[in-house]
Amino acid sequence: MLTLFALLGLAAIIGFWYDALRAKERARAVCLQACQQQGLQLLDDTVTLDKLWVRRSAEGWLLFERRYIFEFTDTGAQRHEGLVVMLGTQVQVLALSGGDLFIG
């Protein structure tokens, strides 16, 4: 019985890790695409998890909602901050500090 709970716990940890990896890669790709469309450069080619919480989707499923922050530049001299909010692997909001807001 203890082995079964240990295996279920391990499966849950692996599932959470895989879901987090997919969401982060999707967020990075969306940020990179948005920066390229606006003529900006995504700095460090990465996004950083800022907040994680549980939320219901429109269909009623419990999903992880993640907020990632990233930095970009327009001139190479100044850093600006943006954020992307993901519900599962779907983009909910993408905002750039210059005032551009994209809602998925």
N, C-alpha and C positions, 0 to 999 in steps of 0.2 A: 504494500500500500504506500509506504514511504517512497519507494522507487517511482511509483506512478506520479505522485505529487512533484517529485524532483524533476521528472521528465516534462511534466506539464509546465512547471515553472521555467525550465530551460527553454522550452518551445515558445513561451510567452516573451521571454527576454530576447530571443533571436528574432521573433516576429516584430517586436518593437524596434529593435536595432535596424532591421531591414526596411521597415516603413519610414523610419527617421532618415535613413540614407537616401531613399527614393525621393522623399519630400525635399531634402536639402539640395540634391542634384537638380530637381525640377525648379526650385527657387533660383538657383545659380543660373540655370539656362534662361529663365524668364528675365532675370535682371540683366544678363549679358545682352539679350536681344533688345530689351528696352533701351539700354545705354547706346547700343549701336544705332538704333532707329533715331535717337535724339542727337547723335554725333558726340556722344560722351564716351569716356573710358572707365570701365569697371576696374577699380583698384584692387590689387592682390588677387583678382579673379576668384573671389570667394564671398560667401555670405556667412553670417554668424547668428546662431540661435540666440534670441533675446528673451523670448517668453514661450511657454508651453502650457496649454490648458485643454480641457475636454469640452467639446461643444457638440450639439446635435446638428446634423445636416438637414437640408430641406426635406429629405425622405424620412427623417427620424432616427437615423443611425448615429451612434456616439462615435465621434472621430476626434483625433487630436488636431487642435488648431495651433499653429506655430507662427511666431513672428520672428522674421529674420531681418537683420540690419546689414547694410553694405555701404561701402564708400565708393564714390565716383568722382571724376574730375572733368571739367570742361576745357581748362587751359593747361593742365599739368602742374599748376602752381598752387591751386586751392583744392582742398578736399571738401566734398559735400556728402551728406548722409542721405540714404534712402531706406525704405523698408518695404518688405513684402509679407503679406499675411496669407498663409496657406491653410486650407481646411482639408485634411488628408493630403492628397497630392494636387489639389486644385487651387489655383490662385484666386483669392478673394479680393485683395487690394494690393496695388503696387504704387508707391508714392515716392517722388523725388523731392529733395529739399527745395528745389527751385519753384515748386508749386504745381508741377505736373502730377496728376493723380489718374491712375488707370484702375478701373474696377472690373474684375473678371466676371 
